[in-house]
């Protein structure tokens, strides 16, 4: 059942929030309303899309990936029943209990918590590279702990590897963005970046292939060119040549 949640004025000027697409910001607020008093909810993108963005032709899964990359939520799997070995998929909103004051009559959470999830504050515009790396490492450690709790079934292992690959891939986007000369439409670029994510580890062969092509474009095709004549990063990443890069 949806709940009433509060929103602070500082939310609108927070550096992490401002960097998000407007609909991703709205989706994030919507998650608060569907989370329990511990900031947890079931990870059902289609259901959440209907409940939070019913009138928009968007992919809720992409918005959730953006929120993971920003360090605002953690997506995880956890056992539902130790006896039966069933697992479920959930979302933990980072620092939910710090920023929200649920009604005293609201029931306690019945959803299992993620293992080892860090208390991460919203990043300010001048967040250091060391802090970003520290957060990503902590999230990856949380995923490793969750994976150990899921058992050794092939299906669970494959799903967890896909989650870990996406997290690793999303954490590398800022390095690409820092090297790309024309810095406009960052959200579109991130979506294009995530579509190129490998299906399994390792990710570095694909990263190296993209870096090589980007370096070639900068040195050969774009040198001395006005920035407005250089394609948006999303256009660059949508090129067919990237689909097979690093997949051999």
Protein Blocks (a to p, Z undefined) as FASTA:
>chain_A
ZZdddddfklmmgmklmmpcfklmmmmmmmmmmpcfkopacddfklmmmmmmmmbccdfk
lmmmmmmmnopaccddddfblklopacdddddehklmmpccdfklccdfbdcdehiacdd
dddfklcfklmmmmmmmmmmmmmmmmmmnojafklmmmmmmmmmmmmmmmmmmmmmmmpm
blghkllmmmmmmmmpcfbdcfklmmmmmmmmmmmmmmmmmgopafklpccfklmmmpmk
lmmgopZZ
